[in-house]
């Protein structure tokens, strides 16, 4: 009986720790004039299984620490197993001693071209290009893991960014698609420049912010709200140095698109904090959201 209990316990621990990502995938084919939706439903299932059934890291994630990932795929065209679609990724991170999930990464990759056959099984192989779809998903999962890791332990995401860089390099060498190149329809807001910036020493303030904003900020809200707000304010203001070096950085663009509502909510209520400097810096770095920053005054 003890041996049976032991193996059951081992199985439970294994299940608890290996599936570290919880993805929800929606394939929207409303723009496609096609009676049968089977191919799109199977694509949705294949991607969900591909992401959720694979162990993407050596880290141990408890159930409540899982990365929540939402993927919306809007199909723009489809013919003979060839797709063109927009991929929208949103990842969320739990906040310590809270039921709140904070958004970490919101990004839309537009006009992605890939092939998929109905009932096709997707699988990832290290150091080998499989397909544009597998590479795309694996690339963004590693980006998301890197950012999530950085938000818990300072500069711990390097291993994931290196994997994302390798996936991009292999996809570029394959010659199947130009969506992996530095110049495409997305300008400098694309996969190439995203990983280029994450791996650059010029983005040090952004990597530091991921840790300070979350660990020294949001995770302290339950204990000391005023200190938490001060630390969040300081971490955002520190981005000004990076903004001077790299104006219109893709990382700052993604950060403020992801966090603008949260920043507004944090600083629109008590306890009171002098936000003049924060307000001025936010309007310099992200003037597009000035209507939200007005709530800080």
C-alpha positions in Angstrom: 0.0 0.0 0.0 2.8 2.4 0.9 4.5 1.8 -2.5 1.2 2.4 -4.4 0.7 5.7 -2.4 4.3 6.7 -3.2 3.9 6.2 -6.9 0.5 8.1 -6.9 2.2 10.9 -5.1 5.1 11.0 -7.6 2.5 11.1 -10.4 0.6 13.9 -8.8 3.8 16.0 -8.3 4.8 15.4 -11.9 1.4 16.6 -13.2 1.5 19.6 -10.8 4.9 20.8 -12.0 5.3 19.8 -15.7 2.4 21.7 -17.4 3.6 25.2 -16.6 1.5 27.0 -19.2 -2.2 27.3 -19.6 -3.1 28.5 -23.0 -6.5 29.4 -24.4 -6.6 29.5 -28.2 -9.4 30.9 -30.4 -9.3 30.8 -34.2 -11.7 33.3 -35.6 -12.6 32.5 -39.2 -15.5 34.9 -39.6 -13.8 36.7 -42.5 -13.6 33.5 -44.5 -16.5 32.6 -46.7 -16.4 28.8 -46.1 -19.3 26.6 -45.0 -17.2 24.0 -43.2 -15.4 25.2 -40.1 -13.7 21.9 -39.3 -10.2 23.0 -40.5 -10.3 26.0 -38.2 -11.5 24.0 -35.2 -8.8 21.4 -35.8 -6.2 24.2 -36.0 -7.4 25.5 -32.7 -7.2 22.1 -31.1 -3.7 21.4 -32.6 -2.2 24.6 -31.3 -3.8 24.2 -27.8 -2.4 20.7 -27.5 1.0 21.7 -28.9 1.4 24.5 -26.3 -0.2 22.9 -23.2 1.2 19.4 -23.5 4.9 20.4 -23.9 7.3 21.3 -21.0 8.9 24.5 -22.2 11.3 25.1 -19.4 13.2 23.4 -16.5 11.5 25.7 -14.0 9.1 24.2 -11.5 5.8 26.0 -11.7 3.1 25.3 -9.1 -0.5 25.2 -10.4 -1.2 28.8 -9.2 2.0 30.0 -10.8 1.2 28.8 -14.3 1.5 31.4 -17.1 -2.0 32.3 -18.5 -1.7 32.7 -22.2 -4.5 33.9 -24.5 -4.0 33.6 -28.3 -6.5 35.0 -30.8 -5.9 34.0 -34.4 -7.9 36.0 -36.9 -7.8 34.2 -40.3 -7.6 36.7 -43.2 -7.4 34.2 -46.0 -7.4 30.4 -46.5 -6.9 28.2 -49.6 -5.4 24.7 -50.1 -4.0 24.5 -46.5 -2.4 27.9 -46.8 -3.3 30.6 -44.3 -2.8 34.2 -43.7 -3.7 35.4 -40.2 -3.2 37.9 -37.4 -1.9 36.4 -34.2 -2.7 38.2 -31.0 -0.8 37.1 -27.9 -1.6 38.1 -24.3 0.1 36.6 -21.2 -0.7 37.3 -17.6 1.2 36.8 -14.3 -0.3 36.2 -10.9 0.3 38.9 -8.2 1.5 37.8 -4.8 -1.2 37.3 -2.2 -3.9 38.4 -4.6 -6.4 37.1 -7.1 -5.3 39.8 -9.5 -3.6 38.7 -12.8 -1.4 41.4 -14.3 -0.9 41.6 -18.0 2.8 41.1 -19.0 2.8 40.9 -22.8 0.3 42.1 -25.4 1.4 41.9 -29.0 -0.2 41.4 -32.4 1.8 39.8 -35.2 0.0 40.7 -38.4 -0.3 39.0 -41.8 1.4 35.8 -40.8 1.6 33.2 -43.6 1.7 29.5 -42.8 0.6 26.1 -43.9 -1.5 23.6 -41.9 -3.2 20.4 -42.9 -6.3 19.2 -41.1 -5.5 16.9 -38.1 -1.8 17.7 -38.4 0.2 17.1 -35.2 2.5 20.0 -34.3 5.8 19.2 -32.7 8.9 21.2 -31.9 12.5 19.9 -32.5 15.5 21.7 -31.1 17.9 23.2 -33.6 15.7 22.3 -36.5 13.1 24.2 -38.6 9.8 22.4 -38.7 7.3 24.9 -40.1 6.4 28.6 -40.0 3.5 27.8 -37.6 5.6 25.7 -35.2 8.4 28.3 -35.3 6.0 31.2 -34.7 4.4 29.6 -31.7 7.7 28.4 -30.2 9.3 31.8 -30.7 6.5 33.7 -28.9 6.3 31.1 -26.1 10.0 31.6 -25.4 9.6 35.4 -25.5 6.7 35.1 -23.0 8.6 32.8 -20.8 11.6 35.1 -20.8 9.5 38.1 -19.8 7.6 36.1 -17.2 10.9 34.9 -15.7 12.4 38.4 -15.7 9.3 39.6 -13.7 10.2 37.2 -10.8 14.0 37.0 -10.9 16.1 39.9 -12.3 17.6 39.1 -15.7 16.7 35.5 -15.6 15.0 35.4 -19.0 18.2 35.1 -21.0 17.9 31.4 -21.7 14.5 31.9 -23.2 15.5 34.9 -25.3 18.5 32.9 -26.7 16.1 30.1 -27.7 13.8 32.6 -29.4 16.8 34.0 -31.3 17.8 30.6 -32.4 14.2 29.8 -33.6 14.2 33.1 -35.6 17.6 32.4 -37.1 16.6 28.9 -38.3 13.3 30.3 -39.7 15.1 33.0 -41.6 17.5 30.4 -43.1 14.7 28.2 -44.2 13.6 30.8 -46.8 9.9 29.8 -46.5 8.6 33.2 -45.4 9.8 36.8 -45.2 7.9 37.5 -42.0 11.0 36.7 -39.9 13.2 39.3 -41.6 14.2 42.7 -40.2 12.3 44.5 -42.9 8.7 43.6 -43.7 5.2 45.1 -43.7 5.4 45.6 -39.9 8.3 48.0 -40.2 10.5 47.8 -37.0 7.6 46.4 -35.0 8.2 42.7 -35.7 9.7 39.5 -34.5 13.3 40.4 -35.6 13.4 43.7 -33.7 11.6 42.3 -30.7 14.3 39.7 -29.9 17.0 42.1 -31.1 16.0 44.6 -28.5 15.4 42.0 -25.7 19.0 40.7 -26.2 20.6 44.2 -26.4 22.4 45.8 -23.4 20.7 49.1 -24.5 17.5 47.6 -23.1 18.8 47.1 -19.6 16.3 49.5 -18.0 13.4 47.6 -19.5 14.7 44.3 -18.2 15.2 45.8 -14.7 11.7 47.3 -14.9 10.2 43.9 -15.4 11.6 42.9 -12.0 11.2 46.1 -10.0 7.7 46.9 -11.3 6.4 43.5 -10.3 8.4 42.1 -7.4 9.2 45.4 -5.7 5.9 46.9 -6.9 2.7 44.9 -7.4 3.8 42.0 -5.2 4.2 44.4 -2.3 0.7 45.9 -2.7 -0.8 43.6 0.0 1.9 44.8 2.5 2.7 48.4 1.8 0.7 50.1 -0.9 2.5 53.5 -0.7 6.0 51.9 -1.0 4.7 49.7 -3.8 3.5 52.8 -5.7 6.8 54.6 -5.2 8.8 51.6 -6.6 6.5 51.3 -9.6 6.8 55.0 -10.3 10.6 54.8 -10.0 10.8 51.8 -12.3 8.7 53.6 -15.0 10.7 56.9 -14.7 14.0 54.9 -15.1 12.8 54.0 -18.7 13.5 57.6 -19.7 17.3 56.9 -20.0 16.5 54.0 -22.4 14.0 56.2 -24.3 16.7 58.8 -24.9 19.1 56.1 -26.3 16.4 54.3 -28.4 13.5 56.6 -29.2 10.3 54.7 -30.1 11.7 51.4 -28.9 9.5 48.4 -29.7 9.8 47.3 -26.0 8.5 50.6 -24.7 5.7 50.5 -27.2 4.7 47.0 -26.1 5.1 47.9 -22.4 2.8 50.9 -22.5 0.2 49.2 -24.7 0.2 46.3 -22.2 0.3 48.4 -19.0 -1.3 51.8 -19.7 -4.7 50.9 -18.1 -3.0 49.3 -15.1 -0.7 52.3 -14.5 -3.7 54.6 -14.7 -5.6 52.6 -12.1 -2.6 52.3 -9.7 -2.0 56.0 -9.6 -5.6 57.2 -9.8 -6.4 56.2 -6.2 -4.8 56.5 -2.8 -2.6 56.5 -0.9 -1.5 59.9 -2.3 1.9 60.1 -4.0 3.6 63.0 -5.8 3.2 62.0 -9.5 4.4 65.2 -11.2 7.6 63.7 -12.5 5.9 60.4 -13.4 3.2 62.3 -15.3 5.8 64.3 -17.2 7.9 61.3 -18.1 4.9 59.3 -19.2 3.9 62.0 -21.6 7.4 62.1 -23.1 7.7 58.4 -23.5 4.1 57.5 -24.4 2.2 60.6 -25.5 -0.4 58.5 -27.3 -1.8 57.6 -23.9 -2.0 61.1 -22.6 -5.7 60.9 -21.9 -5.0 58.1 -19.4 -2.0 59.9 -17.9 -4.3 62.9 -17.2 -5.9 60.8 -14.4 -2.6 60.8 -12.5 -2.7 64.5 -11.7 
